Amino acid sequence: MSAAPEPKVYGWCPGALRPMMSGDGLVVRVRAPLGKLSVTQARGVARLSQEFGNGLLDISARANLQMRGIREDGHAELIEALRDLGLIDPDARAEARRNVLLAPFWATGDDTHAIATDLSAALTAAADLTLPGKFGFAVDCGAAPVLQDTAADIRVERIGEALILRADGSETGLPVTRESAVAEALALARWFLKQGGAPEGRGRMRRLIARRGPPAAYAATMATTSFTAKPGAVPAGTLAALEFGQMPAATLADLADHGAIRLTPWRALLVEGAASLPPLPGLILDATDPRLQVIACTGAPGCLQALSSTRDLARDLAPHVPAGTKLHISGCAKGCACPGAAALTLTATAQDDFSLIRHGTAADQPLKTHLSADALRAAPELLTEGS
């Protein structure tokens, strides 16, 4: 059998003003200001998803909302409706720059909220700053960092009482204050470009740091932590996970009956002020649900790059994944849903043909090849035997 075709690498992420064509229509990614939808905005997005798209909504790994199946002939009208809701940037370049992720547990006026607000405004205004399409910022200034496992190029984090600005990939950073953090973050972004971090418009901070290390002044030690989000009550409300990061638009509208909604990078929603939530299509409210251990991309036919469907197999294999283990099912070798290594990965190499990788990414060398979905369903122990 011939090798799987090389997936196309775009080097940028879709936006609202610059959508991306997928197998089910345009993907329109909405970067909600501060990662939050008001009740009115949430209901409006749900209605527009059904009017202009296929009624399916994704939450991306950078806490953005993706409207799927948008018709090309309706895109312009959709943008005007989103603009009326306060969800559209001045232009596509400003939209791309304003790639700011903030820890979802912020409170109004705290360091995370204040710095993210000022950073978003500064990036929108920084017309001279031409960063790669995937280049992003994380503002994570709560009592302990919760975003260190989430992709970002420049991070503002807390260590004890101090705030630290850190280049992704570096274990040291620059002490900053609430007042200086934004200016220093933009200076670090310009340093990245000056050091050749984005040849031909592409590149990430981690790769640059691996080559030459951080600026000399970045000498403050930063501890690393790991955080796992679980459905249930949190100080700001209730966290609800989404099955493989997707929900029907009607679910978003129903959730808005319970409060404003914060988008999280854990493919989950935080409903502000909600003591509990009702069971709704696409929601996972039980922290022990086995689907929480499985990451699955859109798959075929929804993604043009995918070589096989993924999510039906993910549902069937979820109960068989060992506790504490992550299974990643990818429709192609790009591994968009989980760019890093997972304990178990199934990568589609053709229609209904998967390779098994252990402790690697979707593009790594497989341990087993030519596994069909039916074979995996019949013998899920194939995932772990011999390990």
N, C-alpha and C positions, 0 to 999 in steps of 0.2 A: 504494500500500500504506500502511496506517495506521502511525503511529509505534509503536515498541516500548513495551509497558506499563512504567510506572515500577516498578522493583523495590522491594520493601518493605524499609525500613531499620529494624532492630530497636533499634540503639543499645546493645546489650549482646552479650556472647559467652556461649555455653552453658557450663555447669559440669557437675559430677556431680550436685549437689543441685538445680540449676536447668537441666535439659536443654532442648534446642531441638528442635522437630519439623522433620524434613526429609522429602524425598521417599521415603527408604528406612526411615523410622522415626525414633526419637529419636537425637539426637547427644548423647552423654554425654562431656564433656571432663574428663579427669583431670589435675589439676595436681600432678604428683608432687613431693614435697618435694625441693627443690634440683635439680629436673629429673632425678632419678635413680630408676631402678627396680632394686631388688636382683634377684638371680636368682629368688628366690621370688616377688617381686611381678610380675616379667615373665611368669613361667609362669602365675601366677594370672590376670593380666589377659588373657592369650591364651586361657585356658580359659573365662573368663567371657564374652569376646567371642563365642566359638562357642556358648556355652550360651544367652545372652540376646540376642544380636544376629546380624548377618549374617556375622560372621567377618572383617570388614574394619576396619583401624585406620589412622587418619591421624595425621600429626605436623603440628601447627599452626605458624604463623609465630612463635608465642611459646613454642615448645618444649613444648607440651602434647600429651597423647595423647588422641585422639578415638576413642571406640568408636561404631561406626555400626550403624544398623538395630536399635537396642534396642527391644524390645517394651514398650509402655506397661504392660502387666499384670505385667511382670517387673522394672520399674525399682526398686521398693522392695527386693526380694530382692537385686538386683544391688548396691545401695548398701550393704546389710549385709555382703555378701561383700567389697566394696572396703574397707569400714571395718575388717574383720578383717585386711586386708592393710596397713593403715596409710595408706590413700590418700584418706581423707575428712576434710574440715574439720568443726569443731564445728557450723557452720550455713552457710546459703547466703550470708549477708552477709560472714562471715569468709572464705569461699571466694573471693568476688569481690574482697575487699581484698588478699588474699595473691597478688597478680599480680606475682610477682618472677621475672625472667629473669636467669640468671647465665651468664657466659662458660663454655662447656663444658669448657675446658682447665684448670680449677682443680685444685689439689692440696689434700688435707686440711689445714686449718689456715692456708692462705694468706689474703691479704686478701679475695679474691673469696669464698671459702668462708665465712670468718668473718662478713663483713658481710652476705652473703645469708642466712646462718643467723639472725643477730640481727634483720635486717629482716623476715624472714618471721614470726618470733615476735612482733615488735612490731606488725606489721600485723594479725595474727590477734587480738591483744589490744585493738587500737584501735577499740572499738565505736562511738566517737563520730565516726569518720572516714567520711563518706559520699561516696565518690569515684564518678565515672562508671564504668560497667561495663567500658569498654575502657581505663581509665587504668592504666598499668603502670610498673614500675620495672626498671631494668637495672643489674646490678652487674658491672663489666667492668674488673677491676683487675690484669690480667696485664701483661706487659712492654709490650704495645701493645694498644689497644682493638680488639676484633673485632666489636662489636655496634653500631657507629655507623650502619650501614645497616639496622638492625632497629628496628622501631617501639617506642618507649618514651617516657614523659613525664618521668621523673626518672632521671638517670643518675649513677652513681658510676664515675669513670674514673681512669686514671693518666696523668700527664704527667711523665716522668722519674721522680724519686723521690717526687713529690707525688701525693696523691689529691685529685681535684676533684669536687665535686657540681655538676651542671649541669642546668638546665632545658632540655628539648628545644626546639630552635629558637634557642637562644642560643649564641654563640661564646665566651662567658665563663662562669666558674663560681666557686664558693666553695671555697677550700682547706679540707679536712677531714682528720681522722685516722681511723684504724681505729676508735677509741673514740667519736668524735663523729659519724661518718657517718650512723648510723641516726637519731639525734635530729634532725639537720639535714634529712635527707630527709623525715621526717614534718612538720617545720616548713614545708618548701617545699610539701608537699602541702596543708597548711592555708592557706598563703598563696595558693595557686592558687584554692582555694574562696572565700577572703575577697575576692579580686580579681574575683570573678564569672566565673571560668573555666568553670563548669558550670551555665549557666542551664537550668532545667528538667531538671537531672540529667544533661545531656550536655555534652561539651566535651573538648578536648585542650589540653595545655600549649603546643604549638607555635603554635596559633592565638592563645592569650592573649599569648605572648611577642611575636608579630608586631604586636599591638595596643599593648602598653605596655612591652615590654622586661623584663629580669629585675630582681630586687631590686637595690638600689644596691650592696650588699656583694658582689655576684657580679661581680667585676672581673678575676679571674684568666683569662688567655688559655688557650684549649684548642685544641689542634691537631685537625684532622679527618683521619681515615684511612678507607681502604676495605679490606675483607677479603673474600676469596672462599674458601669452604670447598671442598675437593676430596677425593674418596674416597681412602683410603690410610692409611698409618701416620701417627700423631700421637704426641706424647710419652705421652699417657695410654692409648693403645691403637690401635684401628683405626676409622676413620670410614667408614661405609657410607651412601650416599645412597639415598633411596627414590624409585621412579618416581612422579613427581607427588605426592610426599608420602604415599603410601599403600602398605600391605603387607597380606598375609593374616596373620591371627592366628598361624597355624602358623609363619610366619617369625620372629615375635617369640619364640616358644617355642624354636625352634631356635637363635636367637642367644643365648638365655640359657645354653645349654650352653657358651658361650665366655666368659662373664663378665657382670658387672653392666652395665647399659645407661644411658647418659646421653642425654637427649633434647636436640636442638639446634634453633635457630630456622632452620636451613638445610634443613629437611625431610630431615634425616639423623640417624643414630644413631651414637653413639660407644660401642663395646664395650670396656669397661675391660680392659686387660692383654692383649688379643688381638693376636697378631703378624700374623694374617691371618684371613680369613673365607671360608667356602665360598660358591659361587654359590647363592642362594636366591631363590624367587619374590619379585619386587618390589624386590630390591636392585640398586643400581648400584655396582659396585666399580671400574670403569675411569674414571679422571679425564677421558678423552677421549670418553666416551659422549655422543653428540649430544643425548640426552634431558635432559642437565643444562642445556642452553640454553633449555629450554622450561618455562614455568610454566602449569599448567592446573588450573582449579578442578574440583570434583566434577562439575559439569554436570548435564544432565538424564539420567535421571529422578531421580538421587539427591538433587538440590537442588530445592526447591519454587520457587525464584526463577529457575532456569536455563531459558532458552528453547530450548536445543539441547544435544546431547551435545558433549563437548569432547575427551575423552582419546584416543579412537581417531584423531581428526584430529591431535592433538598428536604421537602416535607416528609417524604417516605423514609429517608435515612436518618432524620433528626433523632428519633427515639433510640437509635442504635449507636450514637456517638458517645464514647466514654465520658463520664463526668469530668469537667474541667478541661476538656479538649475542644479545640476549634476545628471545624470542618469548613473549608472554602470550596465552593463549586463555581468554576469559572467557565464561561462560554467560549473563551479563547485564551491565548497565552498572555494577553495584556494584564489580566488580573485586576481590572479596575476597581472591583468591590473590595479588594484586600491587597493592596500593593506590596505589603510586607509578607514575611513568612508566616505560615500557619502550620499547626501540627499535622494536619491532613489537608491535602488539596486534590481535587479532581478537576482536571483541565480537559475541556472538549478539544479533540483533534479532528473530529469529523462528526457528521450527524449520528447521534447515539453511540459515540465512541469516546471513551475517556481514558486519560492517563492518571495514575496515582503518584503524587509526590508527598514525601513525608518531610516535615520540618523545612519547608522551602516555599518558594513562590510559584505562581502558575506557570512561569517560564523555566523552572529548574528541571534538572534531569529526573525523569520518572523512575520509580521503583517497579511499577507494573504498567502495562499498556493494553490497549484494546479491551477495555472493560465496558460492557454495555449497561444501560440503565437497568434492564431486566436482570442481568447477572448480579448487579450490586444489590438490587432489591431482594433477590432470592438468597444471597449470601453476603449480608452486610459485614460479616467478619473479614471479608477481603480487605476492608479498610485498615485493619489492625493486625492481622495474622502475621507472625514472624517479627513483630516489633518488640 
